[in-house]
Amino acid sequence: MSIHGFEPAADIFHERRALVLDALGDAAIVLAAAADACRRGADPSPYRPDSEFFYLTGFTEPGSVLILRGFTESKRSVLFTRSRDATAELWGGKRLGPEAAREQLGVDAGHPLDELGQELGILLKGASHVFFRLGSDPWVDRLVRGALAHARARGARMGAGPRGVIDPGEILDEMRLRKDAGEVELLRNAAALTIAGHRALAGELRPGVGEWELQASLEAVFRRHGGATPAYPSIVASGANACVLHYAENRRRAQAGELVLVDAAAELGHYCADVTRTYPVDGRFTADQRAVYEIVDEARAAAIAAAAPGVPVGSVHRAACDVLASGLASLGVVARSGGKPEESAALRRFFPHQTSHWLGLDTHDVGDYAADATSRPLEEGMVFTVEPGLYFHEDAEGSAARFAGIGIRIEDDVLVTASGVENLTSALPTEAGAVEALVGGR
């Protein structure tokens, strides 16, 4: 198996910055890359740049700050980065330095990071307002607030300077929502690596195996083939743990006759997959498990079939809910209803979450799902998840009691194309018999 990250050309970041500059008008945008984080004392945690900063630069050094100025014809793109420092580089690795970073990234100007405090107010002086996410970086936050306070004091006499802050998502969210060809390739690679990890985990399933052991087999594949980290904390939930939607302890041993819900995916080249499968521990679904499983898989298939360019994203959720509600009624768990299943409190007892979310640089990627209370239509280049599920808690009563402890979710990653959709994770089977075949070859 060979999976490797696709490296976007520098031109794509220049093109994205040009689009932002056009959208800024007479405003400016300030994006911080995120500072180094420490887990305990001076021990560093794995670093990941801020997604918005990375989207416009492709640069991954901690602490960097990008400023784009739409109101001027000179120094429209300015990057602040850490200076070269032999001692610091001995401990933390080589730094590019401001001038080399300017040349490599193709920005108009590069400055040492420690000059940001004295330069920021000057660079923002002609802006009508600033796009900046307050709270994203405490140090940069203070500098931006200071520049605004100074501009406010000066503006009363001079009539110049930024007078307000707007979230960068106003410009960047819509750009990031529609993936270009390079981003789609990165998402394909992340999906392929995720599928390989799931296959390795399925082959390790057996009664008595630890959830943590399964997690290790999955994440070892991610690391072996270039994934820096999982896209999010891996969920390996056996038995009734599968009914805890964000279960992450992964400390229990799976038992014979149980299911294991695995919601885990790779991040590759900073782009995230998001995949869930539910496996029988000993290679065979019981009759009740299979009955619930097949309802969820039918809901997954119906939701994907409902998706197409121009179709409201809410219709994907509705298609899944229709199948889940009918399936629960066929099991005798809920009564058949003539209303809208997605609004049914009875269904929400067993399916409490949405069917989809956007996917990209972040697992729950940016972008609105509705405008003026109307579900937005899907468009070519959007990537989203389809993840219906049914969860019967251990204390389930009445007609649901026979399914107590069963939790099932099945999740695929879906790309909207010009003529329909493409399931990026279809190579990992969902049909019950094929899933049984994956488990230890039994």
C-alpha positions in Angstrom: 0.0 0.0 0.0 1.3 3.5 -0.9 -0.5 6.6 0.3 1.2 9.9 0.3 0.1 13.5 0.7 -0.6 15.7 -2.3 1.4 18.9 -2.1 -0.6 21.9 -3.4 1.3 24.2 -5.7 2.3 27.6 -4.2 0.2 29.3 -6.9 -3.0 28.1 -5.4 -2.3 30.0 -2.2 -1.5 33.1 -4.2 -4.8 32.7 -6.0 -6.7 32.4 -2.8 -5.1 35.5 -1.3 -5.9 37.4 -4.5 -9.6 36.4 -4.1 -9.6 37.6 -0.5 -7.9 40.9 -1.4 -10.7 41.5 -4.0 -13.3 40.7 -1.4 -11.8 42.9 1.3 -12.5 46.2 -0.4 -11.1 48.9 1.8 -10.7 46.5 4.8 -7.9 44.3 6.1 -7.7 40.8 7.4 -5.4 39.5 10.2 -4.8 35.7 10.5 -2.7 34.1 13.2 -1.1 30.7 12.5 -1.6 29.6 16.2 1.2 29.5 18.7 3.1 26.4 20.0 1.1 24.5 22.6 2.6 22.7 25.5 1.0 19.8 27.2 2.9 20.0 30.5 5.7 22.3 31.4 7.9 22.7 28.4 6.9 19.5 26.7 5.4 20.4 23.2 2.2 19.0 21.9 1.9 18.1 18.2 1.5 21.4 16.3 -1.2 22.1 13.7 -1.6 25.5 12.1 -4.8 27.4 12.1 -6.9 26.2 9.2 -7.7 29.7 7.8 -4.0 30.7 8.0 -3.0 27.5 6.3 -5.7 27.9 3.6 -4.1 31.2 2.5 -0.4 30.4 2.9 0.4 26.7 3.1 2.8 27.7 5.8 3.2 25.6 8.9 5.6 27.4 11.2 4.0 28.3 14.6 3.3 31.8 15.6 3.2 33.4 12.1 0.8 36.1 11.3 -0.6 37.1 7.8 -2.0 40.5 7.1 -3.9 41.2 3.8 -4.7 44.9 3.0 -7.4 45.5 0.4 -7.3 49.3 0.7 -3.8 49.8 -0.7 -1.8 49.1 -3.9 1.5 48.4 -2.0 2.4 45.8 0.6 -1.0 44.1 0.1 0.2 40.9 1.7 2.5 41.0 4.7 3.8 38.0 6.7 5.3 38.0 10.1 7.4 35.0 11.1 9.9 33.9 13.7 13.5 35.1 13.1 16.3 32.6 12.7 17.7 31.6 16.1 20.4 29.0 16.4 19.6 28.1 20.0 15.9 28.0 19.5 16.3 25.9 16.3 18.5 23.4 18.2 15.5 22.6 20.4 12.6 23.2 18.0 13.8 22.7 14.5 14.9 24.9 11.6 13.0 28.2 11.0 12.7 29.6 7.5 13.1 33.2 8.6 11.2 36.3 7.4 13.0 36.9 4.1 13.1 33.3 3.0 9.4 32.9 4.0 8.5 36.0 1.9 10.3 34.5 -1.1 8.9 31.0 -0.7 5.3 32.1 -0.1 5.3 35.0 -2.7 4.0 37.6 -0.3 4.8 41.3 -0.7 6.7 41.8 2.5 8.1 39.7 5.4 8.9 40.9 8.9 10.2 39.3 12.1 7.4 38.3 14.4 8.7 40.5 17.2 8.1 43.6 15.1 4.3 42.9 14.9 3.5 45.1 17.9 5.1 48.2 16.3 4.0 47.5 12.8 0.4 46.4 13.1 -1.2 49.8 13.8 0.7 51.2 10.9 -0.4 48.5 8.5 -4.0 48.8 9.6 -4.1 52.6 9.5 -6.0 52.9 6.2 -8.4 50.1 6.8 -12.1 50.8 7.3 -12.4 47.7 9.5 -10.5 44.5 10.3 -11.4 40.9 9.7 -10.0 39.0 12.7 -11.3 36.2 15.0 -11.2 37.6 18.5 -9.8 35.0 20.9 -7.9 33.0 18.2 -4.5 34.0 19.7 -4.2 36.0 23.0 -1.1 38.0 22.0 -2.3 38.9 18.5 -5.8 39.6 20.0 -4.3 42.2 22.4 -2.4 43.8 19.5 -5.5 44.1 17.3 -7.6 45.4 20.2 -4.8 48.0 20.8 -4.7 49.0 17.2 -8.5 49.5 17.2 -8.4 51.5 20.4 -5.7 53.7 19.0 -7.6 54.1 15.7 -10.8 55.1 17.6 -8.9 57.8 19.6 -7.3 59.1 16.4 -10.3 58.7 14.2 -12.3 61.4 16.0 -9.8 64.0 14.8 -8.3 62.3 11.7 -11.3 60.4 10.3 -9.1 57.4 9.5 -8.3 54.0 10.8 -10.3 50.8 11.5 -13.3 51.2 13.7 -14.6 47.6 14.0 -13.9 43.9 13.8 -15.6 41.3 11.6 -15.2 37.5 11.7 -13.0 36.3 8.8 -15.5 33.6 8.2 -17.6 36.3 6.4 -15.1 35.9 3.5 -13.3 32.6 4.0 -16.1 30.2 4.9 -17.7 30.3 1.5 -14.4 29.9 -0.2 -13.4 26.9 1.9 -16.8 25.3 1.5 -16.2 24.6 -2.2 -13.2 22.4 -2.6 -10.8 22.7 -5.6 -9.2 19.8 -7.4 -6.1 19.8 -5.1 -8.3 19.7 -2.0 -10.4 16.9 -3.4 -7.2 14.9 -4.0 -6.1 15.5 -0.4 -9.5 14.3 0.9 -9.3 11.2 -1.3 -5.9 10.4 0.2 -7.2 10.9 3.7 -10.2 8.7 2.9 -7.9 5.9 1.4 -5.7 6.0 4.5 -8.7 5.8 6.8 -10.1 2.8 4.9 -6.8 1.0 5.3 -6.8 1.7 9.1 -10.4 0.4 9.4 -9.5 -2.8 7.6 -6.5 -3.4 9.9 -8.7 -2.9 12.9 -11.4 -5.2 11.6 -8.8 -7.9 11.2 -7.9 -7.7 14.9 -11.5 -8.0 16.3 -12.1 -10.9 18.6 -13.7 -11.5 22.0 -11.6 -10.0 24.8 -9.7 -7.5 22.6 -9.2 -4.1 24.3 -10.7 -1.0 22.7 -7.2 0.5 23.1 -5.6 -2.3 21.2 -8.0 -1.8 18.3 -7.3 1.9 18.4 -3.6 1.2 18.2 -3.9 -1.1 15.2 -5.9 1.6 13.4 -3.7 4.5 14.2 -0.5 2.6 13.5 -1.7 2.4 9.8 -2.3 6.2 9.8 1.2 6.9 11.0 2.9 4.3 8.9 1.6 5.8 5.7 2.1 9.5 6.4 -0.8 10.6 8.6 0.5 13.1 11.2 -2.4 12.6 13.7 -5.9 11.2 13.6 -8.4 13.7 12.3 -10.1 13.7 15.8 -9.9 11.5 18.9 -10.6 8.0 17.8 -13.9 6.4 19.1 -13.6 2.7 19.6 -16.8 1.9 21.5 -17.7 -1.7 22.4 -21.1 -2.9 23.7 -23.2 -0.2 25.3 -20.3 2.3 24.9 -21.5 2.7 21.3 -24.5 4.6 22.6 -22.3 7.4 24.0 -21.9 9.6 20.9 -18.6 11.1 21.8 -17.2 8.1 23.8 -13.4 8.4 23.8 -12.0 6.5 26.8 -11.3 3.3 24.8 -10.5 1.3 27.9 -13.0 -1.6 27.8 -12.5 -5.1 26.5 -15.0 -6.1 23.8 -17.1 -9.2 24.6 -18.5 -12.0 22.4 -21.8 -11.2 20.9 -21.2 -7.5 21.1 -20.7 -4.8 18.5 -17.9 -2.3 18.2 -18.6 1.2 16.8 -15.5 2.7 15.3 -15.6 6.4 14.5 -12.0 7.2 13.5 -10.2 8.8 10.5 -6.9 10.0 9.3 -5.7 13.6 8.7 -3.4 13.8 5.7 -1.9 17.0 4.4 -4.0 18.9 6.9 -7.2 17.5 5.3 -9.6 15.3 7.3 -11.6 12.2 6.6 -14.5 11.2 8.9 -15.6 7.5 8.8 -17.7 5.3 11.1 -18.3 1.6 10.8 -19.9 -0.8 13.2 -18.5 -4.3 13.5 -19.6 -7.6 15.2 -16.9 -8.6 17.6 -17.0 -12.3 16.7 -17.7 -11.9 13.0 -21.5 -12.4 13.0 -24.4 -10.1 13.7 -27.1 -11.5 15.9 -30.6 -11.3 14.5 -31.5 -8.2 16.4 -28.2 -6.5 15.7 -28.6 -7.2 12.0 -32.1 -5.9 11.9 -31.0 -2.6 13.4 -27.9 -2.5 11.3 -29.7 -3.0 8.0 -32.1 -0.1 8.8 -29.1 2.2 9.4 -27.4 1.1 6.3 -30.5 1.6 4.2 -30.8 5.1 5.7 -27.2 5.8 4.7 -27.8 4.7 1.2 -31.1 6.7 0.9 -29.4 9.8 2.1 -26.5 9.5 -0.4 -29.1 8.8 -3.2 -31.0 12.0 -2.2 -27.9 14.2 -2.7 -27.2 16.0 -5.9 -26.3 19.5 -7.1 -29.2 21.9 -6.3 -30.7 19.6 -3.7 -31.0 21.3 -0.2 -28.6 19.7 2.3 -31.6 19.3 4.6 -33.1 16.8 2.2 -30.2 14.5 2.9 -31.1 14.4 6.6 -34.8 14.0 5.7 -34.1 11.0 3.5 -32.2 9.3 6.3 -34.9 10.1 8.9 -37.7 8.7 6.7 -35.9 5.3 6.5 -35.0 5.3 10.2 -38.5 6.1 11.3 -40.0 3.5 9.1 -37.5 1.0 10.3 -38.2 1.6 13.9 -41.9 1.3 13.2 -41.2 -2.1 11.5 -39.4 -3.2 14.7 -42.3 -2.1 16.8 -40.2 0.5 18.6 -42.1 3.6 17.5 -45.6 4.1 16.1 -45.9 5.0 12.4 -46.6 8.7 12.0 -47.9 10.9 9.2 -45.8 13.9 10.3 -42.2 14.8 9.4 -39.9 12.1 10.8 -37.0 14.6 11.2 -39.2 16.6 13.6 -40.3 13.6 15.6 -39.4 13.5 19.3 -39.8 9.7 19.1 -37.2 9.4 16.5 -34.8 11.8 18.3 -34.8 9.3 21.2 -32.9 6.9 19.0 -31.3 9.3 16.5 -30.4 12.5 18.3 -27.9 14.0 15.8 -27.8 15.4 12.3 -27.0 13.2 9.3 -24.4 15.4 7.8 -21.7 18.1 8.3 -19.2 19.7 6.0 -15.7 18.2 5.7 -12.3 19.6 4.8 -9.4 21.2 6.6 -11.5 20.7 9.8 -13.6 17.6 10.6 -16.6 19.8 11.1 -15.6 22.2 8.4 -16.9 25.8 8.0 -19.9 26.9 6.0 -23.5 27.7 6.7 -26.2 25.0 6.3 -29.1 27.4 5.8 -29.8 31.0 4.8 -32.9 32.9 6.1 -34.0 29.6 7.7 -33.9 27.9 4.3 -31.7 24.8 3.8 -28.9 25.7 1.3 -28.6 23.8 -2.0 -25.6 21.5 -2.5 -23.0 22.7 -5.1 -20.2 21.1 -7.0 -17.1 20.9 -4.8 -18.8 20.6 -1.5 -17.8 17.6 0.7 -20.0 16.3 3.5 -20.6 13.3 5.7 -23.6 11.0 5.7 -23.8 9.3 9.2 -27.2 8.0 10.3 -27.3 5.9 13.4 -29.6 4.3 16.0 -28.8 4.0 19.7 -30.6 1.9 22.2 -29.3 2.7 25.7 -28.9 0.1 28.4 -31.9 1.3 30.2 -34.2 1.2 27.1 -37.7 0.2 28.1 -40.8 -1.3 26.6 -40.6 -2.5 23.0 -37.0 -1.0 22.7 -35.7 -3.1 25.6 -34.9 -6.1 23.4 -32.3 -3.9 21.6 -30.8 -2.4 24.8 -27.0 -1.8 24.5 -27.0 -1.8 20.6 -25.5 1.3 19.1 -24.9 1.5 15.4 -23.6 4.3 13.2 -22.4 4.1 9.6 -20.6 7.1 8.0 -19.3 7.9 4.6 -17.7 11.0 3.0 -19.4 12.3 0.0 -18.3 14.8 -2.7 -20.8 16.7 -4.8 -19.8 16.5 -8.5 -21.2 18.4 -11.6 -23.7 15.7 -12.2 -24.3 13.9 -8.9 -22.2 12.8 -6.0 -19.3 10.5 -5.4 -18.8 8.4 -2.2 -15.2 8.8 -1.3 -15.3 6.0 1.2 -17.3 3.4 -0.8 -14.2 1.0 -0.8 -14.9 0.3 2.8 -18.1 -1.9 2.7 -21.2 -1.3 4.6 -23.4 -4.3 3.6 -23.8 -6.6 6.6 -22.4 -9.7 5.0 -19.4 -7.9 3.7 -18.7 -6.3 7.1 -18.8 -9.8 8.7 -16.3 -11.0 6.1 -13.9 -8.1 7.1 -13.8 -9.3 10.7 -10.8 -11.6 11.1 -11.5 -13.2 7.8 -14.2 -15.3 9.5 
